[in-house]
Amino acid sequence: MNDGLTMPGKCESCGKNGPRFRFRNDYAEPVINMDLCPSCMNKAFHAMIFYFRTPAGRKAMAERKAQQ
């Protein structure tokens, strides 16, 4: 998920320069691994919260737990 603040640079989503956060979503196919600005990180975080509340999200979490 969030690996923390990385060096300033360009957001891999919107292209804005500034501080970036490492974002990783292991539940996506393929795995999402991006450096995002605070605004895009917030959007990604809220999208994941929404996704995990859907039937597909619950299924993905159950499959991930079964693999571990």
C-alpha positions in Angstrom: 0.0 0.0 0.0 1.8 3.1 1.2 5.6 2.8 1.5 6.0 6.4 2.6 7.3 9.7 1.3 9.8 9.5 -1.5 12.1 12.2 -3.0 10.4 15.1 -4.7 9.7 14.6 -8.4 7.0 14.1 -10.9 3.7 12.3 -10.1 3.3 9.2 -12.2 -0.5 9.9 -12.5 -1.0 13.7 -13.0 2.6 14.8 -13.7 2.7 17.4 -11.0 6.1 18.1 -9.5 6.6 18.0 -5.7 6.6 15.5 -2.9 5.6 12.0 -3.8 4.3 8.9 -2.0 5.1 5.3 -3.0 1.8 3.5 -3.7 1.4 -0.2 -4.3 -1.8 -2.2 -4.8 -1.1 -6.0 -4.6 -4.8 -6.8 -5.2 -4.8 -5.4 -8.7 -3.9 -7.4 -11.8 -1.2 -6.5 -12.7 0.1 -5.1 -9.4 0.1 -1.2 -9.3 3.3 0.3 -8.1 3.5 4.1 -8.6 4.9 7.3 -7.1 2.0 9.7 -6.5 1.5 13.3 -5.3 -0.5 13.8 -2.1 -3.7 14.6 -4.1 -3.4 11.4 -6.3 -2.4 9.4 -3.3 -5.6 10.5 -1.5 -7.7 9.5 -4.5 -6.0 6.1 -4.8 -6.5 5.5 -1.1 -10.2 6.3 -1.3 -10.6 4.2 -4.4 -9.2 1.2 -2.6 -11.5 1.8 0.4 -14.4 1.8 -2.0 -13.2 -1.3 -3.9 -12.8 -3.3 -0.7 -16.4 -2.7 0.2 -17.6 -4.2 -3.1 -18.2 -8.0 -3.7 -15.2 -8.1 -6.0 -13.0 -6.5 -3.4 -14.2 -8.8 -0.7 -13.5 -11.8 -3.0 -10.0 -10.4 -3.8 -9.2 -10.1 -0.1 -10.5 -13.6 0.6 -8.4 -15.1 -2.2 -5.3 -13.2 -0.9 -5.8 -14.5 2.6 -6.2 -18.1 1.2 -2.9 -17.8 -0.6 -1.0 -16.8 2.6 
